[in-house]
Amino acid sequence: MAVVKTLAYADIFDYPLTLTEINKYLIGFSLKGKKTHRSLITNIKKIPQIKESDGYYFFSGREKIVRERKRKLIESRKKMRIARRIARLLFYLPTIKMIAVTGNLALYNADISDDIDFLIVTQSNRIWLTRFLCVVLLKLLGVNRTPNTPTVSDKICLNMFIDENNLTLPRTEQDLYSAHEIIQAKPILEKAGYKNILQRSNPWVKKFLPNALVIPSESRYTSGEVEGSPRLYRGNLTSVFFNFLEYCANKFQLFYMRSRRTTEVIRDGFLRFHPHDARKRILKSYKNNLNKYRFL
């Protein structure tokens, strides 16, 4: 049952869902028309494991997560104000095309002790230079989150960098976890032409969350073909100079990380530096929840 699967995933994060959210995040089942919508409500009422309170749906015995979601909403609003303030400063860097928050904060489900995860889309061939400058700025501001940061509350974790020509996730990462991350990412600032760029570039998400995509998969927009996207003229002396800076930033950061590498993912045009890769843990918890509620 798609509704049980959907709630089983949200339950991992202590996150009860409204009916609208169930519709949006419904796993593997496409809703079409009001009739199907009404049928969904009827089916929910027939499932004894599912309860409702204040418009939120959750599994029996998990009533407390409704209170938790309301409490975290207040904390998340505070963190979002911090995120917007820092993002405005970083956005002065001309190589940044979009800044979005991800993780719990993107759902307004962050706790007081949580950090703030940023996903940054960069100009093509400027990903390492952009990361270097972002780290320097955050260190100067005293808000850079590192694996050794003792207190991470309200610190900025530069979780992921993607350049504009590598926005489509590789097949090895096209799963339910990544589909949620793409759909839930909340842009704070973006250049013209970059609205919904992640969803436009990852139509495979529809396989897992068929009701969540706001851009049709047949859209003419593809990664690297965004309106307003700058073109790199390699013969230009300025571009040659910045290509050299990109090369230096790449070599310096890779050398610095050499003895510190853990779960980081580093590919052409794609960097993920979260201290703990949650993918395996989340998908395992999801499977356990399905077994628990006997809907595997």
N, C-alpha and C positions, 0 to 999 in steps of 0.2 A: 504493500500500500504506500503510495507516494507521500501521503500526509505524514505517516509514521516515520518514514525515512527522513523527511524534512525536519520534523521535530527532533528526531534522534541526533541529527547533525547539530542543530542549534543547542540542544541540551548539553553538548560538550562544553559550551561556553557559558552555561547557566543563563541562557538567553531565551525566554519565552517569546513566542511570536504572535503578532496580531494576525487577523485573517488576511489582510492585505499583504503582509510579509510572507505568509504561507503561500499565497498565490504567486508572489514574485520568486520565491526561492524553492518552489515545488520541484523536487528532484525527479527528473526523467519522465515527466508527464506534462504534455502541452494542454493548456486551457484555451478553449475557443468559445467565445460567446457567453451570454448571461446564463444560459441553461446549464452549461458546465459549471459555472460559478456556483449556482444554487445547488447543484448536485454535490459539489465539494463540501458545502456546509452541512448538507444532509448526511454525507458519509462521515464527517467528523463526529457528529452527534451519535453515530452508531458504534463508535470505537470506545469501549469502556476505559481503556488506559488513558484517554485524553480528557483533561479537565480544562475549565475556563474560569478566569477571574479577571474582572476589570478589562475585559476585551483581549486578554492574553491567553494563549493556549499552551499547555505543557502536559507532561506526563503525571499521572497520579503519584502523590508523594513528593512532588517537586514544587509545592506551592510557594516555598520561600524564595524561589528565583524571581517571582514577580516583584517582591519587595526589593530584591537585589538590583533588578534592572532599573527600577525607579531611582534608587540611590545612586547607581552608577551614572545615570543620565545627568545628575547634578554635577558630579565630578568631571564627567566628560565635557560638559560645557565650559568648565574652567580650563581644561587642557586644550580645548579647541581654540580658545582665545590666545593661548600661548603659541599654539601651532601656527595660527594666522600671522601673528606678530613676527615670528622667526621666518616664516615663509616669505613675507614681504621683503625682508632684508636679503634673503638668498636670491630672490627673483630679480634683483638688480644685475645678477650675473647674466650676460647676454646669451650664454650657451645653454641656459635652462629654458625649456619649452613648457614644462608642466611640473607642478608639485602637488602631490596628493598624500593624504594620510591613509594608512592601511591598518590592519589588525583591529583590536578591540575599539580603538578610538573612532575608526571609520563607522562603526555601528553605534556610537555613543554608549559603549559598554565597558569603558575603561575604569579601573579602580584607582584609588588615590596613589598607590605605589607604582603604577605602570609608567613606562616611558612613552614617548611619542614616535611612532614609526613613520618615516617619510619614504615615499617612492618618487624618484625624480626622472623625468624624461629629458634627455639632453639632445643637443645638436649632434648630427652625425659626425663621427670621428673626433668628438670632444668629451668622451665619457670620463676618461682618467683625469684630464685637466679640471673638469667640472667637480669631480669628487674631491680632488686635492684642495681646490679653493673653498668648497663647502666645509670641509673638515677644519681648515684654517679659521674660517669665519666663526664656526661654532665653538672652537676652542677659545677664541678671543672673547666670545660672549659667555663662556663658561657653561655651555649647555650641551656639549658634545658627549654622547653616550658611547662608552667603549666597553669591551668585555670585562675590564677591571674596575669599572666605575662602581664604588661601594653603594651609593644610593642613586637609583635610576629614575626616581619619580620626576616627571616633567622634563627629563633630558631628551634630546633629539637623537633618535637612532636612524642613521642614514641607511635604511634597510635595503633599498634596491635602487640601482641606476640602470636605465635602459636608453639606448640611443634611438633616435627616431626611425632608423632603418632596420631595427631589430626588435620590433614591438610584439611580434608573434612568438609566443612561448614554444619551445621545442616539444616534439611529440612526447618525449619522456616525462614532461611535466604537465601534460594536458590531462588533468584528473579533476575530481570533484573539489579537492582542496584549492587548486589554482583557479578553478572556475569561480569559486566564492571570492577569492582574493581579488580577482579582476572586477567582478560585479560590485563588490563592496568598497573598493578603493574610492575615496572621496576627494576629488580635486579641490584644492584651495585656490590655486592660481594657475592659469593656462594662457598661452599665447593664442591669437586668432587662428582658427583652423584646427585646433587640437581638442576640441570638445568631444568627449566620448572616444578619444583616440584608441584607448586600450581595448574597448569593446569592439570597435570597428576592425581592429587588427587581429582579433581572436574570435572569429565566428564559431569555432569549435565548442565554445562555452555552451552553445545551444543544445549540445548533446546531453549535458548534465543539468543545465538550468534553462529549459526551453522558453520560460516565460519572463526571464530577467533581462534579456538583451533589449536595449532601446534602439539599436541600429540594426536594420535588416542585414543578414549575412551576405545578400547580393549587392550591398553598397559598393559603389565604384571606388570608394576610398580603400586604400591598402597601405600597409606599412611602407613608409618611404615615399608616399605619393600624397602628402597632406597639403592642402591649400595653405599657402603662406610659408611653406617649408623652404628654408634657405638652400641655395645651391653652393656647393664648394668648388670654387675655381682654383684648381691646384697650381695653375701657372702664376697666380697672383702672389706677389712677394709677402703680403700680409698672411695669406693662407699658409705659405711655406713656413713662415715664422711660427704660426700657431700649431702647425703640424709638428714642428720641432719641440714646442712646449708640451704637446700631447705625448710625444715619444718620451720625453724626460719624465713627465708625471707618471707614465706607465712604468718605466724602469725603476724609478725611485720607490713607488708604492709596492711593487712586487718584491723588491729587495727587502723593504721594511717588513713585509708580511711573511717572508720566507720561513722564519722559525716560529711564526704565530698562527699559521693556517690551521683551521679546524673544519667547520662545515661550510665554509664559504663556497660560492659557485662563481667561477670566473670564466666567461666566454666572450667572444667577439661581440661587443655591443651590449653585453648583459653582465651586470655585477650584482650579486646578492650577498650581503654581509651580516645577516641577522646572527647574533651570537649562538642561537639555538635553532636548528632547522626543525620546525614544528610539523612538517608534512607527515612523516611516518607516525608520529605520536597521535596526531589528529585522526588520521585515517584508521589507525588501530582502535582508537576510542570509539570511532563511529561504528566499526564492525562489532565491537563489544556491546554498544547500545542496541544494535539491531538484534544481536543474540539475546540480549536481556529482555527485549520486548517481543521476541519471537517473530520477528518480521525480516529475517535474513533473505 
